[in-house]
Amino acid sequence: MQSIPELKTKLPGVGTTIFTVMSQLALDHDAVNLSQGFPDFDGPAELLDGVSHYLHHGRNQYAPMAGVPSLREALAKKVQSLYGPDVDPDTEITITSGATEALFCALSVVVRPGDEVIVFDPAYDSYDPAVTLNGGRTIHLPLTAPDFRIDWNRVEASLGARTRAIVLNSPHNPTGSVLRGEDLQALRALASRHEFFLISDEVYEHIIFDGVAHESLLRYEDLLPRSFVISSFGKTYHTTGWKIGYCVAPKALSEEFRRIHQFVTFCSNTPVQLALADFLSAHPEHYLTLPDFYQSKRDLFCRLVAPSRFRLKPSAGTYFQLLDYSEISDLDDVSLAREFTVREKLASIPVSVFYDDPPEQKLLRFCFCKDDATLARGAEILCRL
């Protein structure tokens, strides 16, 4: 009889991601889906037409491993115009199959067995598994409520000989908080005294509100030599299913990044990259006006939910809004999110799943990157609870 080797999982604490679970539950129960972060409207027509053009004009073979040159060149110009540095599109920008791939490759570059990586809870759920798969240990530090800010004194106290990297995320998923200038000054002070790499998840860089400037690590020349700055076209152009992201990093880090990237996906979708390059160059007004576009949706959703029994503080960035349900139910957030989806036909995301050690709080995350009619239907349900 054939002997089959025993298979032991490398991720024993990881199940199916909460986004898949809640979106499937919403589908099963015909619920309004304000859980997973994808728009229910399409990207710009000219961008879609551009993809179709390249699809039908013979541009359907492998792209260069680092990405289509015209897209990297357009990104270099954008980075310089927004944040200042003159990055080399040939050696310092890499196109990836989504930001998740970029995050995995960046962490794979820096993490060795026994290394420690600091993340801030509630943390996006792809960070910890990438650290674990590379033999590292994730150090979870809580953001301080109610504004979900970083306690920099606690960060410094957590730095040690094994600390290899810090993962930052601003604007922050799931809380909607943003890093401020004083946060970057604190980070710079730490970097002047300690050795660590920085992985900066900036996929919501253009979705930031109330006139606040995005504090990209790309603004700070003293942080650049140790930084991988990662962003996403899907969030900016309402095309999350295209899974095109990118990483900006100095030449030495990008060389190591590409060594791994070439064996993860090698390259990303060619006609989509070409169309993005054209649209990015021709229409900078799209990303420049995106804060106002999404702030109007945030304000609409918050205004519609205001008469309800939920408590809220308007999100500072991303297209997510936290709602406090303390006055509505004693259930834990995972149970309540499921109950709301099945019974009330409204899907959300429980915030506790983003913690290593969840605190006592009653928060659900709702996504407002939806058509106004969808937001109105969701708010109507919330107001009758």
N, C-alpha and C positions, 0 to 999 in steps of 0.2 A: 504494500500500500504506500502511495506517495506521501512523503513527509513535507508538510508546509511550514515554513519558518513562522515563529510567532512575531506579530507586528505590534510594537509598542509605540503609541503616539508620542510625538515630540511636543505636543501642545495639550497636555492632559486637562487643563482647566478651560479650554476653549471649545465652545459649541458653535452653532450657527449664529452669525451676527444678528444683533437685535434689529437691524434695518431690514434684513431679509424676512425675519420672523413677523415683524409688524406689517410690512407691506403685503405679505401673503395673507395675513389675518384680515387686513382691510379688503383684499380682493375676495377672500372667501365669504365675507359678510357684507359685501357691497357698501363699505363704509367710505366716508370722505377721508382721503388719505393726506393728513398733515403730519405724517411721521417721517418717512425717508426724504432726504433733501434733494428732490428733483422737481423742476418746474413742470406745470401742466400746460405750458405754452411753448412755442417753438423758438428756435434761434432766428436771427435776422435773415430775411429772404435772400438778400444778396450773397450772404455767406453760404446758404444752402445751395443756391444756384452755382456758386463757385465750385463746390464739391462735385455737383453733377457735371459741370464742364470738364473737370479733370478726369472724372470717371469715364467720360465718353470721348476723351482725346488722348488715350493711350498712356495715362500716367498711373498705372495700376500695379507696378512692380515694386520691389524692395526700395525703400528709402535708404539713404546713407545711415549707418548705425547711429551716429550722433544726432541725426535729424536733418530735414531738408534745409539746405543752406539759406534760402530766402526767409524761412521762418526764424532761424537763429539770428539772422541779420536784423530782421524786424524787431525781435525781442531785445537785442542789444541797444537799438535806438530807443526803444520804449524805456528800458531800464535807465539809460542815461538821462532821458528827459524827465523822468519821474523822481529818480533817487540819486542821480549824480555820477556814479562810477562809469568808467569807460571799459566795459567788459568785452572780451574778445569772443566774437560769435563762433570762431573756429575751435577754440580751446577751453572756453569757460561756460558754454551753454550746451545742455544735452536735452533733447526731446525724449519723453518717456511715454509709456502707455498708461497714462493717468498719474496723478500725484501719489497714489498708493505705491506704485512701482518705484517712483523716485524716493519715497521715504524708506522703502525696504532696501534699495541699493545703497543709499547714504548710510543707513545704520549698519549694513553689511560691511561697508568700507572701514568703519571706525571701531566696531565692537569685536573684541576677542573674548575667548572663554574666561570667565571670571571678572570681566569688566562690568562697571555699573553705569547705568544711564538714568538721569533724572527726568521724570515727566511730572506734569501737574494735573492732578485730578480735580474735576472729572476730565479724563483724557480720552481723546479719540481712540477707537478700539484697535487700530492697526499698529500702534507704537509698541506695546508690550510684546505681542507675538514676534515682531521682527527682532527685538532684542533677544528674546528667548531662543529663537531659532539660530541665532549666532553665538549662543553660549553665554550671553550676558545676563545680568540681573537688573531688573527695573526697580528704581527707587521712586516710590509714589509720594509726592508732596501735595497736600491739599491746597487749593486756592482758597483764600479767606473770604467767607461770606460776609455781607450779602452781595458785595460787588465783584467777587471772584477775582481778587488781586493776588499777585505773587508776594509772598513774605520772603524778601531777599535775605534777611538775617537767617531765616531757617534754611535757605538754599546754601548759604556759606557754611553753616554748621553741618550740612550734609555732604559737603565736598570732602573727598578723601583720596588716598593714594590710588584707589581703584576707579575713581570717577573718570569716565571716558568722554561723556557727552551730556549735553542738556538739550532736550527737545522743547521747542517753543511753538506756540500756535496762537497767532493773532491775525485778524479777528478769530475769536475762540469758539470752536464747536465742542460742546453743545451750549455753552452759557451765553454767547454773544458778547463777552467782555473783550476789551482791546488793551494792548500795551500802550502806555503813555511815555512821554519823553523821560520822566523820572525813572521809569522802569529800565529804559535803555541805559541811562546813566549808571544805575545800580549794576546792571549787567556788565557794562564796560569796566567798572571798578573791580568787579570779581575777576574778569578776564585778565586784568593787569596783574593779578596776584596768583592766579591758578591756571593750570593747564587743562583745558577741555575743549572738545569740539562743540559746535552748535549746529543743530538741525532745526531749521525754521520753516514751519508749515504755514505758508501765507496764501493758501488757496482762495481765501475770501478778501484778498488785498483791496479789491475795488468795491467791496460791500461794507462800507463804514459810514457812520451817520453823524449828523449834527455838526458838520464842518470840521470834524477831527481828521487830522492827517494820519495816514497809515505809517507806522514806525517800522518800516522794513529794515532788516539788518543790512541791506544793501546801502543804506545811508551812511554807514559808519566804517570808515576805512580801517580802523583798528580792529574791528570784528571780522572783516571780510576774509582774512587769511585762514580763519578757523571755521568758516561757515559754509553750509549747504543751504541755499535758499530755494524753496520749492513752491511752485504755484500750479495753477490749473486753468486750461481754457474752458473746460466744461462749466465751471461756475460763472465765468465772465460772459460767455456767449450762449447760455441756456441750452447747452448741448452735452449734458453729463454722460450720455451713452456713447459718445465718441471716445472717451477715455484718452485724452491727450493732455499731458502735463509736461513740466520741464523743471530742470534743476540748474541753478546758477551757482557756480563754485569756482574758486581760483584754479589755475591750470593743474597744479599738483594734485589737488583733491579730485578734479574732474577726470584726470587720467585714471585714477583708481576707481572712481565711480563708473566710468565707461567699461573698465575691465569686467565689472560685474554685470552691468546693464546688457552687454552683448550676449551674455548667456542666460539672461532672464527673458527678454523679449526680442533682443537684437535691434529691432526697429519698430516704428509705429506706422499707422495707416498713411500711405503716401498722398492720395488725393485730398484727404482732410487736412494734412499739414500744408499742402500747397494753397488750399483755399483760405486757411487761417492766416497764412503769410500775407496774402493779398488783402484780406479784410482788415487785418491788424494795421497794415501800412496805410490803407485808404481811409479808415474810419476810426481814428483815435477818439473821436467824440463818443463812441459807444462806451468805452470803459471810463471815460471822464464823466459821463452823465449817469453811470450805473449807480453811484451812491444815492442820487435823487430818485431814481427809478424805484429802488428797493426801499428807500425811506418812506416813500408814499405808501407802499404796501404795508410796511411795518406800522405806520401811523393809522392806516385804515383798519388793520387787524386789531390794534390796541384800542382804538375808538369803539369798534364793534363789540369787543369783549368787555369794555369798561363797566357796563351795567350788570355783569355777572358777579358771582361770589368768588371768582378767582382773583388773586392779587398778582400784580405784575409791576415790573420796572422795565420800561422800553429797552429793547436790545440796543447795544452800542455798535454792533456790527454783525456780520453774517446774515443769513435769512432765516434765523431761528429766534423764537421768542419763548422764554420760560414763563410758565404759569404756576403759581403756588396754590395748591388745592386744600390747604389746611382747614378751611372753613366748610369743606364739602364732604370729606371722607377721612376715615381713619385707616383705610387700606394702604398697604405699601404701594409704591408707584408702579411696580411691574404688574401687580394684580389689578390695579385700577386702570392702567393703560389697556390691558386685555379686556376688562369689563366694559370700558367706554367703547372699545372697538366693536365688541359683540353686541352689547345691549343698546348703546346710543348711536352706533354707526359713525364713529369718529375715531380715527387712529392718530396716536401720538407716540412719542418715545419717552420711556422712563429714564430719568437722569442717573439713578443709582447704578445702572449697569456700566457707567463710565468710571466708576471708582473701584479701587482695590479694597478700600474699607469705607463703605458708604456712611455718611453722617446721618443724623436724624433730621431729615428735611422731606418735604412733600412737594416735589417739582416734576412737571411734565414738560417736554420740549415739543413745541409746535412749529411747523415749517410754513412760512408765509410767502414762499416763491411760487405763488399760485395765482390763477386768474381771480379777479375780484369777486366773481360770482361764487367760486369755490370757497374763498375766505368768508364770504357772507353766509354760506351754508354752514361752514364749520362754526362760526361765531354764534349763529342761531342755536345750534345744539348746545354750545357752552353756556349760553345765557339761560337756558331752561334747566340746567343742572342744579 
